[in-house]
Amino acid sequence: MKTDLKKQIASYRARRGVFDIVEVPPLRYLMIDGHGDPNSQPYADAVSTLFPIAYRLKFMSKKELDRDYVVMPLEAQWWSENMAAFTSDRDKSRWDWTAMMLVPDWITEDQLQQARATAAVAPALDKLRLETLAEGRCVQTLHLGPFDEEGPILEQLHNEFIPAQGLRMTGRHHEIYLSDIRRTDPSKLRTILRQPVE
């Protein structure tokens, strides 16, 4: 039996056109930090490091622990000193980010080091880490369509829904890319947009 964390963790499901308040448990991620436009080389390097390491860990887990699992989708946290850079301005050069992929909680730092030591080509390997992220209470929704059309939804989330619920934003904007950008028409991209709150 393969473990599929997307099916086990309720917060990996979201509804289009609805802002849901959810409780996200502490989860372990492979992470790489960077700055600037996601269409730039540093972000591409991060993505091309995360995927091979994630698959290497999966195969190690299956072989050594007899525990197989589904490799999770790419995710990223995004932030900027001026949050208008995400909503109205969309100035990607001012964005900071952490590209990441969820791994099961039985994956250890030792296993990551083994995977790192045997990786063939992974351009951002020196920046890779394994870390637990505890987001807690979050508001999220499902966006269908190109990434550049997220602005109005985020503006509604940040400036209307969250204040109306008596909440305030904490933590970093978080996106979960349920679609494979290489094989999916931009109009059909499915992305969970998540914002931690308190």
PyMOL commands that set and color helices and strands:
alter all, ss='L'
color gray80, all
select helices_A, chain A and resi 5-8+10-12+41-65+83-85+92-94+109-117+125-127+147-149+151-164+186-188
alter helices_A, ss='H'
color red, helices_A
select strands_A, chain A and resi 2-3+20-24+27-35+68-69+74-79+96-103+129-133+136-144+173-177+190-196
alter strands_A, ss='S'
color yellow, strands_A
deselect
rebuild
show_as cartoon
